[in-house]
Amino acid sequence: MTKRKIVIALGGNAILSDKASAAAQQEALAHTAEYLVKFIENGDDLIISHGNGPQVGNLLLQQAAADSEKNPAMPLDTCVAMTQGSIGYWMQNALGNELAKRKIDKQIVSIVTQVVVDENDQAFKNPTKPIGPFLTKEEAQKEMDRTGSIFKEDAGRGWRKVVPSPKPVSIQEYHVVNQLVESGVVTISVGGGGIPVVAKDGQLTGVEAVIDKDFASQKLAELVKADLLVVLTGVDNVFVNFNKPDQKKLEHVTVSEMKQYIKEDQFAPGSMLPKVEAAIAFVENHPEGKAMITSLENVAKVLEGTGGTIITK
């Protein structure tokens, strides 16, 4: 089998289950590494990306709890960078240990990654991504008056701060990722969708936003001209008519078929839809590539080329 350049996108929930301790997350990643190492054994070049939803949420809670004049809470872009560092360290440590067990000599590195977004993206006019703790209406109003942040009620559970979720335009460090991959190094980048920055007069400035990790992974895969984008989720395949008597497993599908399913509202907006949209965008912008949506546990079949939902032009 010819060597492939593969971008593999892990969800933040694949790292954090029900326990938020560092030890529990490291244990989850040790399990993840057992699957990922199979790509390396297969001779593929691996480019890992990951989510950080639960982790950055917990970090924001810690920042808010300790916030004081002497020790002010860090802004969101910095918190994303902090989780890129912590999750990147756990991931490269887990994968390094797994490679050592199998006597495979391979370097792994995590890259603090800035993702360029357009300051005129409509998302900045309509923030929708909830982050941080739940507050009462009174607490939320106080925070809005104090900081100018926007809070919205979240499904009757309380009020939460909402931030924009703009689409990635480019990835500042993609050349570095590519150079490392071409030198045989396994990279971990665009953690948590990357640190959102806007470009102005040749300068990059961090902004308070959250980038969807599937779209950031898609943009990275496109820029490094990956052969395959693998978006991991909780199921082996994408289904239409999910959980209905006529549910159907999707195996090989084209972009136009997927777009038709989107028109039929087949995919839930908060979960499967962004994964499908990211897969479509990758294949449309890089027609030589393929996208796959599947579960981590299905990796053996992915290597055989038989598993998951495969989307091609």
C-alpha positions in Angstrom: 0.0 0.0 0.0 1.4 3.5 -0.9 2.2 5.8 1.9 -0.6 8.3 2.6 -0.7 11.7 4.3 -3.6 11.5 6.8 -5.1 14.3 8.9 -7.0 12.6 11.8 -9.4 14.8 13.9 -10.0 13.6 17.5 -13.0 15.0 19.5 -12.4 16.7 22.8 -14.8 14.1 24.3 -12.4 11.3 23.1 -9.9 12.7 25.6 -12.2 13.5 28.5 -14.9 11.0 29.5 -16.6 11.6 32.9 -13.5 12.4 34.9 -11.8 15.7 34.4 -8.5 14.9 36.1 -5.2 15.0 34.2 -4.6 11.3 35.0 -8.0 10.2 33.6 -7.4 12.2 30.4 -3.9 10.8 30.0 -5.4 7.3 30.5 -8.0 8.0 27.7 -5.2 9.2 25.4 -3.1 6.1 26.1 -6.1 4.1 24.8 -6.4 6.4 21.8 -2.7 6.1 21.0 -3.0 2.3 20.7 -5.3 2.9 17.7 -3.4 5.8 16.2 -0.1 3.9 16.1 -1.6 1.5 13.6 -1.5 4.2 11.0 2.3 4.7 11.7 2.9 0.9 11.5 1.1 1.0 8.2 3.7 3.5 6.9 1.3 6.5 6.8 2.2 10.1 7.7 0.0 11.1 10.6 -1.2 14.7 11.3 -3.2 14.8 14.5 -5.7 17.5 15.4 -8.0 17.5 18.4 -11.0 19.2 20.1 -10.9 20.9 23.5 -14.6 21.7 24.3 -14.7 20.1 27.7 -11.2 21.1 28.6 -11.4 24.7 27.7 -14.8 24.9 29.5 -13.2 23.5 32.7 -10.2 25.9 32.4 -12.5 28.9 32.0 -14.4 27.8 35.2 -11.0 27.7 37.0 -10.0 31.1 35.6 -13.3 32.6 36.7 -13.1 31.1 40.2 -9.6 32.5 40.8 -10.1 35.9 39.1 -8.8 38.8 41.1 -6.9 42.1 40.6 -3.6 40.4 41.4 -4.3 37.3 39.4 -6.7 38.2 36.6 -8.4 35.5 34.5 -6.8 34.8 31.2 -8.8 35.6 28.0 -10.3 32.9 25.8 -7.6 32.9 23.1 -5.0 32.3 25.7 -7.1 29.5 27.3 -7.2 27.8 24.0 -3.4 28.0 23.7 -3.1 26.6 27.3 -5.3 23.6 26.3 -3.3 23.1 23.1 -0.2 22.8 25.3 -1.7 20.4 27.9 -3.6 18.1 25.5 -0.6 18.2 23.1 1.7 17.1 25.8 -0.6 14.2 26.9 -1.0 13.1 23.3 2.7 13.2 22.3 3.6 11.4 25.6 1.0 8.7 25.1 1.9 8.1 21.4 5.6 8.2 22.2 5.2 5.6 24.9 3.1 3.4 22.5 5.8 3.7 19.8 8.5 2.8 22.3 6.6 -0.4 23.3 6.6 -1.4 19.6 10.2 -0.3 19.1 9.3 2.3 16.4 11.7 5.2 16.2 9.5 8.3 15.4 9.5 11.9 16.7 6.3 13.5 17.7 5.7 17.3 18.3 2.8 19.5 19.3 2.5 22.9 17.7 0.8 25.9 19.2 -1.3 26.9 16.2 -2.9 30.2 15.2 -5.9 30.0 12.9 -6.7 33.1 10.8 -10.4 34.1 10.7 -12.0 37.0 8.8 -13.0 39.8 11.1 -16.0 40.4 8.8 -17.2 36.8 9.3 -21.0 37.0 10.0 -20.4 34.9 13.2 -19.0 38.0 14.9 -22.4 39.7 14.5 -24.2 36.6 15.9 -22.3 34.8 18.6 -23.8 31.3 19.2 -21.1 29.1 20.8 -21.8 28.8 24.6 -18.7 28.6 26.8 -17.9 28.7 30.5 -20.2 28.4 33.6 -24.0 28.7 33.9 -25.1 31.9 35.6 -28.4 33.2 36.9 -30.1 35.9 34.9 -28.9 38.5 37.5 -25.3 37.3 37.4 -25.3 37.3 33.6 -26.7 40.8 33.5 -24.0 42.0 35.9 -21.2 40.4 33.7 -22.7 41.9 30.5 -22.7 45.4 32.1 -19.2 44.9 33.4 -17.5 43.3 30.4 -19.7 43.9 27.4 -19.9 40.1 26.8 -23.1 38.5 25.4 -25.0 36.0 27.5 -27.9 33.8 26.3 -30.2 31.4 28.1 -29.1 27.8 27.5 -32.0 25.3 27.3 -33.4 26.3 30.7 -30.2 25.4 32.5 -29.1 29.0 33.1 -27.4 31.8 31.2 -24.1 31.2 29.5 -21.6 33.5 27.7 -21.7 33.0 23.9 -18.8 33.8 21.6 -18.5 33.8 17.8 -17.6 30.6 15.9 -16.0 32.0 12.7 -14.8 29.7 9.8 -11.1 29.3 9.4 -9.5 31.2 6.4 -5.9 30.0 6.8 -3.6 28.3 9.3 -0.5 30.4 10.2 1.8 27.4 10.9 0.7 25.0 8.1 4.1 25.3 6.3 5.8 24.2 9.5 3.4 21.3 9.9 4.1 20.2 6.3 7.9 20.5 6.6 7.8 18.4 9.8 5.6 15.7 8.2 7.9 15.6 5.1 10.8 15.0 7.6 8.9 12.0 9.1 7.7 13.7 12.2 4.2 13.1 13.6 2.5 16.5 14.3 -0.2 17.5 16.7 -1.8 20.9 15.8 -4.9 23.1 15.4 -5.9 21.9 19.0 -9.4 23.0 19.9 -9.8 24.4 16.4 -6.7 26.6 16.8 -6.2 30.0 18.4 -8.4 32.4 16.5 -6.5 35.4 15.2 -7.4 38.2 12.7 -4.9 39.7 10.3 -4.6 43.5 10.1 -1.8 45.6 8.6 0.5 42.5 8.6 -0.2 41.8 12.3 -2.1 38.9 13.9 -4.2 39.6 16.9 -6.1 37.0 19.1 -9.8 37.4 19.3 -12.5 36.0 21.6 -14.0 33.2 19.5 -14.0 29.4 19.2 -13.3 27.7 15.9 -15.0 24.4 15.1 -12.2 21.8 15.2 -13.6 19.8 12.3 -13.4 22.9 10.0 -9.9 23.7 11.3 -8.9 20.1 10.6 -10.4 20.4 7.1 -8.6 23.6 6.4 -5.3 22.0 7.6 -5.9 18.9 5.4 -6.6 21.1 2.4 -3.4 23.3 2.9 -1.1 20.3 3.4 -2.7 18.5 0.5 -3.6 15.4 2.6 -4.7 12.2 0.9 -7.3 11.5 3.6 -9.1 13.5 6.2 -10.5 11.2 9.0 -13.1 12.9 11.2 -13.6 10.7 14.3 -17.0 10.5 16.0 -18.9 8.1 18.3 -20.2 5.8 15.5 -18.6 3.7 12.8 -20.7 5.2 10.0 -22.9 8.1 9.3 -26.6 7.1 9.0 -29.6 8.7 7.3 -33.0 8.3 9.0 -31.0 7.7 12.1 -32.8 5.6 14.8 -35.8 5.1 12.5 -37.0 1.7 11.1 -35.6 2.6 7.7 -32.2 3.8 8.9 -29.5 3.4 6.3 -25.7 3.2 6.8 -23.7 5.4 4.5 -20.5 3.7 3.1 -19.4 5.3 -0.2 -21.1 8.7 -0.9 -20.5 11.6 -3.2 -20.5 15.3 -2.3 -23.8 15.8 -4.2 -25.5 12.9 -2.3 -24.3 14.4 1.0 -25.6 17.8 0.1 -29.0 16.3 -0.7 -29.1 14.7 2.7 -28.2 18.0 4.3 -31.2 19.6 2.5 -33.3 16.8 4.0 -32.1 17.8 7.5 -30.6 14.3 8.0 -27.8 15.5 10.3 -28.0 17.1 13.7 -26.6 20.7 13.7 -24.6 20.3 17.0 -23.1 16.9 16.3 -22.9 15.2 12.8 -23.6 18.2 10.6 -20.3 20.1 11.1 -18.4 16.8 10.5 -20.3 16.2 7.2 -19.8 19.9 6.1 -16.1 19.7 6.9 -15.7 16.5 4.9 -17.6 18.1 1.9 -15.5 21.2 2.0 -12.2 19.2 2.1 -13.2 17.1 -1.0 -14.5 20.1 -2.9 -11.4 22.2 -2.3 -9.0 19.2 -2.8 -10.7 16.8 -5.2 -7.8 14.4 -5.2 -8.4 13.7 -1.5 -11.0 11.6 0.3 -12.8 12.3 3.6 -13.9 9.6 6.1 -16.2 9.9 9.1 -15.9 6.9 11.5 -15.0 5.9 15.1 -11.6 5.4 16.6 -12.5 1.7 17.3 -13.0 1.2 13.5 -9.4 2.1 12.6 -8.4 -1.5 11.5 -11.2 -1.4 8.9 -10.1 2.1 7.9 -6.6 0.8 7.2 -8.1 -1.9 5.0 -10.1 0.8 3.1 -13.4 -0.9 4.1 -14.6 1.0 7.1 -16.4 4.2 7.8 -18.4 6.6 5.6 -16.1 7.7 2.7 -16.9 10.9 0.9 -15.4 11.6 -2.5 -16.0 14.2 -5.2 
